[in-house]
Amino acid sequence: MTSSRPEPDRGAKRHCCARAGIPLYLLVDREKKTVTVFSEPKDDDYVADVRVPFGRPLALPEPFAFELDTSELF
């Protein structure tokens, strides 16, 4: 979830996770009212991402493989 300073969550933290090879990065962006799952880390970023607005389900890939209900995030 984004903190009171969301820019590092959207950028620097995401890039650090990708560099570390963490397979998924989930960002709940309170300011933009979206949920994004980043996947397929390559170098210092993720190749793929899926973003949905709060209230829409978000399909999470393996190893989770379930649909995240974001309706409670309104």
C-alpha positions in Angstrom: 0.0 0.0 0.0 1.3 3.4 -0.8 2.6 5.4 2.2 2.2 9.1 2.8 5.0 9.5 0.3 3.8 7.4 -2.6 6.5 8.2 -5.2 9.1 5.8 -3.7 6.5 3.0 -3.6 5.7 3.6 -7.3 9.3 3.8 -8.4 12.3 3.1 -6.2 10.9 0.3 -4.1 9.5 -1.4 -7.3 12.9 -1.2 -9.0 14.7 -2.6 -5.9 12.3 -5.5 -5.8 12.8 -6.2 -9.5 16.6 -6.1 -9.1 16.3 -8.6 -6.3 14.3 -10.9 -8.5 11.1 -10.8 -6.5 8.6 -12.3 -8.9 5.6 -10.1 -8.0 5.2 -6.6 -6.7 1.7 -5.6 -5.6 0.9 -1.9 -5.3 -2.2 -0.6 -3.7 -2.2 3.0 -4.7 -4.5 5.0 -2.4 -4.0 8.3 -4.2 -4.8 6.9 -7.7 -7.3 4.4 -6.3 -5.8 1.5 -8.2 -4.3 -1.9 -7.5 -1.4 -3.1 -9.7 0.4 -6.4 -9.8 3.9 -6.2 -11.5 5.4 -9.4 -12.7 8.3 -10.8 -14.7 11.2 -8.9 -13.2 14.0 -8.0 -15.7 17.0 -6.0 -14.7 15.6 -3.1 -12.6 11.9 -3.2 -13.5 9.0 -5.5 -14.3 8.1 -6.4 -17.8 4.4 -7.0 -17.2 1.8 -5.3 -15.1 -2.0 -5.4 -14.7 -3.8 -2.5 -13.1 -7.5 -2.3 -12.0 -9.4 0.5 -10.2 -10.6 -0.1 -6.7 -13.8 -2.2 -6.8 -12.7 -4.5 -9.7 -11.2 -7.9 -9.1 -7.5 -8.4 -9.8 -6.3 -11.9 -10.9 -3.0 -12.7 -9.2 -0.6 -15.0 -11.1 1.2 -18.0 -9.6 2.2 -18.8 -7.0 -0.9 -17.1 -5.6 -3.3 -17.9 -8.4 -6.5 -16.3 -7.0 -8.7 -13.3 -7.7 -8.1 -10.4 -5.3 -11.3 -8.7 -4.3 -10.6 -4.9 -4.2 -14.2 -3.9 -3.4 -13.3 -3.2 0.3 -10.7 -0.6 -0.8 -13.2 2.1 -1.8 
